[in-house]
Amino acid sequence: MKIIHQIKAVLAGLILSSSVVPVATAEDIEIYTSLGANAASSNPNILFVVDTSGSMGTKSEVKESYDSSGNYSGAGCEPDGIYFVSNGKLPDCTSSTDWFDRASLMCNHANVGYEADGTKKSPPEEGALLMIGTFSDQLAQFDTVKNKWRELTIGTSAERSYNVECLSDSGIHGLTSTGARYIEDGGTGYTSTTPADPKVPHPVWSGGSGNLQLWDGNYLNYLKDTSVILVWKTYLEQVQAAVDIMVRGNTRVDIGLMRFDKNSEGGPVLYPILDVGASRNNFFSELETLKPESWTPLSEVHYEALLYFGGKKTDYGKTSVPKSTGESTEINGGTQYYISPISSQCDKNYIVMLSDGQPTKDDVSASRQGVLPGFTVGSCNTAYTSDAWDDNKNAFNSVSATDDNCMDELSAWGFTQDILADDASKPETQGVQNVITHTIGFNLGDPGGIRLMEDTATRGGGTPYFASDEASLIEIFNLIIASALQVNSTFSSPAVSVNAFNRSTHLDDLYFTLFKPGDGNHWDGNLKKYKLEFETVAGKKVPFIADAISTASVPVHAIDDKTGFFSDTAKSYWTTGAADGKEVAEGGAASVLTNSRNVYTTTGTYASSDGVDVPATQALTSGVNAVEISNSALTDSLLGITGYPEYVVGTPYRETLVNWANGIDALSQFGTANTYTDARPQMGDPLHAQPALVQYGGTATNPDLIAYVATNDGYLHAIDTKDGAELFSFIPQESLPKLSTAMENLGGPKLYGLDGDVVAWIDDVNNDGTISGSDRVVLFVGMRRGGRNIYALDVTVKTKPELLWVIKGGTGEYTELGDTWSAVNVEKIKDGSTEKTVLMFGGGYDKAQDSATVRTTDSVGRTIYIADALSGKRLWSAGKDGNSPTAEMEYGIPARVKPLDISGDGFIDRLYAVDVGGQVFRFDIDNTNGTALSGSITGARIADLADTGVENARRFYYPPDVALVGAKDGKYHALALSSGFRAHPLDTAVHDRIYMLKDRDTGLIKTGYTTLLESALHDATDNIAGGDGADDASRDAELANIRGAEGWYIDLEDENNPGTWLGEKGLAEPLILQGQVILSTFTPNMFSSASICEPNIGLGKVFFMDIQDATPTFPAGIDKRPQRHVELVRGGIPPSPNVIITDEGVPTLCIGTECLPPDLDLGVRKTYWYEVEK
């Protein structure tokens, strides 16, 4: 067999696509924001253990209880102001500006008492904010200038009057008690309908950082008011009052209560861990029963708490006085067990141990220690005798002593061991569950007691706290709850990830575009440089990615083999100071950005013609296009900020925004605190955009190479690869109104700006490898989800960019152009007898596909375009309103089209295109007939691989790769492709497949177009041709069937359980190389025990299959079905496979950051064709 595969040579270097990698959205970012398969968004479980020993009857003077009708002073707080914090600490009113007017609080739950079912208490009761001065919930603020909800933030005094709403009110109470119930952008900020809760995006609520704590300014004054009458209260009464305030003032936590046994035998679960909003009154009733009437068996009660969390047999709680509540236990086989409060394997669990003294009458025997799996029996000993009840009061004899108190050993066990035994019938028990212990020493002065509290918390993964009165207890309780909620909110905080289309290489230099998913509109991004090096292992050159400190004698691997991502100690090029490691925002090109940058836009009018706009002033370096405060042409209207109030006090909004856009730290987020002129070392995310590399001159060892990188903040950056310095950046005029959203970053949907690939047309007329004379360099960049435009910039002089034109989707001859997902191909054709450089691209994406569950026709994107590269003018298009009407073109074409030069004369004569309706099209271009394009192109559908059913709603977001195959069944063009729902990678309903189609008409002009259906293809899923469980006769019959079919397909089903579909799909371009198909797939919900509670980044695989029969080719040791692929170390959507050939001529296959020698004898040829005999 002879296979001929055309590979386009790139003078400056090989551009690679790569990716490694957290309310799900119908976008591919859902893998970064969605929870694991079993990760419920559950509340943290917090068990409070209250000391009821006799010493808690000690009295001290404290302030009388807070009276909301009183007027207090002393803290300098606004008495009618509501202060807010996210860290649980009490606000400092002398410096804090984070407060709003009391009248702006629309959160009825803060002001009025509610039952758990959402009904108001009867008789009426004050809400927590009025009753006790504090309330906690997720909050949002309505911006009356923009008519949008946002995170709660105060920049100016005017914003203090903006309405503030809480999540607890959603669906219950709106602007008024009888009015609308859900918040929604626009109008008054509410809607009278009943949509899904909440209507506005999740990040708006408290910025995704858990609850915000509200504090009444009058209450804060009360805490500091020295004139308040003092009363005597016991320690226990002070604890009870603080716990009462904590329970009344918080939401989104589950809380339980334990006490000490009256007879000093451990202690019971007095109130089971339940949602704090449910049956609060029952909790208060139990809290009020506490009396100072026992000893201090600290380790015993801690032991019982661990039994409760672990769902083990009751011990002390079975006979204690009082006994553990029946709600916390159950009888199983005649034995009483605790009902574990852990309801999800992703629950966060806490014990809060509060005590005022040393342990007394405290003994966790060896037999009890043995109940805890993995506990080192005898590592501690708290035995005491009846006539020496306090002989164990000294918590530590020495560091290595085994006769000290067991509480710290118990907390260490709970933090490091799996406290809940696995039960196959209970999903919540799977994986590892542990518990964190915090301690609170109340009026604790004994050094031994202090040390026990400190060591118990430290070894238990928590924090030791110390309090002396009711006020300090309240603050500590809120600190603990705030930290618990922040830990829970990391469910939606994703791991640092690398883009799915984003790595470029020049010789042995590798350039990674990275991004870090976030909760707000802006995501941090960066461009970093590494090198591809080789080391000899067992006599073989093995590739690795090296960092900036690697040398030939001391090679340093930048990638952690265990994670597939950059190691903590890796240092990228251009990075000064410490290693940037896996931190996206540190190091790289972002770190060398200055406060004196060349940032350009266009401010003038356009000359519009047939959907192409040409700016009045094309030179971006013209003063009217400068992003500078002094540029009067850069108006509030262009920026979309008309009427905006100050964002930084004392500075007009426009000045703040323009300075920020120009790279100045206008919000004082970097550099010196409270200064507004430092550099802003921050880039937006290049989520999908692949950069372009352009070599202007230099040498192979010292190239003058510029990387052009697009980001979703709306910037196109020009980065000098010598030092990472930015030469200039360009912001399209259409993206200017998005800058304020990026700067404020106050929550809401992910911001998209320039999210398409950057493609460079390097017209090196004299082929000398440098840009000089009449040479030309033009960049083309689309917007993907950012919009429907394509921009063309002349960067022939790298410091003097010009905007040539803008294709405006939805206008003129580009009415059909949707979101510009399809990267342009710069190619040559003949229009009549005239040679032309043209752009070939698909019609783009219709966002309506995001929510389509079956094959659904689109309203835009249903076409293919050929446009003049210099003018942007449309020369030809397919589709219902194009030059070549094709009735079947009813679905968008977000994929790059696949152009081929079949004749080898330098002109494109074949196009393949795929759509999101599961169809494949072929168009043939006759460059020899001397007629215009409209009369030179024919084409039609050649395959239909989907239907109207949910399971068969296959979509193609990526083009096929094509190779000419000469086989026993004749010569054909093999098209390799895979289906997958790129906009919804977590989808599991569609049955996706890998395909190889045979286009048997290999001539320049097809004589007739017929549509292949799946029935004409061979099902090669079971790999019988490769010998998977078959004899020779079966294999021969299988091969004969494949040869007789019009191609083959493989079901991407569960290989270990055929017929079960896990949602595996192809989300990248395939590669045909030396007779094999190499492509990557993504499978959601593939979790290890360590990742099941983390974002659903899934599993990546790379398939290696023979192009003819789908049998395994690498690294197969046996021809079993699973041998077709290898699993990638790093999770997430993998990129397309790429072969890098360095100046040493060593071929290397890389998928993201994972590289391996493909053991393919590629040879290094300076030709356009590889020929391989097999």
Buried (B, 14 or more C-beta within 10 A) or exposed (E): BEBBBBBEEEEBBBBBBBBBBBBBBBBBBBBBBBBBBBBBEBBBBBBBBBBBBBBBBBEBEBBEBBEBEEEBBBBBBBBEBBBBBBEBEBBEBEEBEBBBBBEBBBBBBBBBBBBEEEEBBEEEBBBBBBBBBBBBBBBBBBBBBBEBBBBBBBBBEEBBEBBBBBBBBBBBBBBEEEEBBBBBBEEBBBBEEEEEEBBBBBBBBBBBBBBBBBBBBBBBBBBBBEEBEEEEBBBBBBBBBBBBBBBBBBBBBBBBBBBBBBBBBBBBBBBBBBBBBEBBEBBBEBBEEBBBBBBBBBBBBBBBBBBBBBBBBBBBBBBBEBBBBEEBBEEEEEEBBBBBBBBBBBBBBBBBBBBBBBBBBBBBBEEBBEBBEEBEEEBBBBEBEEEEBBEBBBBBEEEEEEBBBBBBBBBBBBBBBBBBEEEEEBBBBBBBBBBBBBBBBBBBEBEBBBBBBBBBBBBBBBBBBBBBBBBBBBBBBBBBBBBBBBBBBBBBBBBBBBBBBBBBBBBBBBBBBBBBBBBBBBBBBBBBBBBBBBEEEEEEEBBBBBBBEBEEEEEBBBBBEEBBBBBEBBBBBBBEEEBBBBBBBBBBBBBBBEBEBBBBBBBEEBEEBEBBBBBEBBBBBBEBBBBBBEBEBBEBEBBBBEEBBBBBEEBBBBBBBBBBBBBBBBBBEBBEEEEBEBBBBBBBBBBBBBBBBBBBEEEEEEBBBBBBBBBBBBBBBBBBBBEBBBBBBBBBBBBBBBBBBBBBBBBBBBBBBBBBBBBBBBBBEEEEBBBEEEBBBBBBBBBBBBBBBBBBBBBBEBEEBBBBBBBBBBBBBBEBBBBBBBBBBBBBBBBBEEEBBBBBBBBBBBBBBBEBEBBBEBEBBBBBBBBBBBBBBBBBBBBEEBBBEBEBBBBBBBBBBBBBBBEEEEBBBBBBBBBBBBBBBBBBBBBBEEEBBEEBBBBBBBBBBBBEEEEBBBBBBBBBBBBBBBBEBEBBBBBBBBBBBBBBBBBBBBBBBBBBBBBEBBEBBBEEBEBBEBEBBBBBBBBBBBBBEBEEEBBEBBBEBBBEBBBBBBBBBBBEEEEEBBBBBBBBBBBBBBBBBBBBBBBBBBBEEEBBBBBBBBBBBBBBBBBBBBBBBBEBEEBBBBBBBBEBBBBBBBBBBBBBBBEEEBBBBBBBBBBBBBEBEBEEEEEEEBEBEB
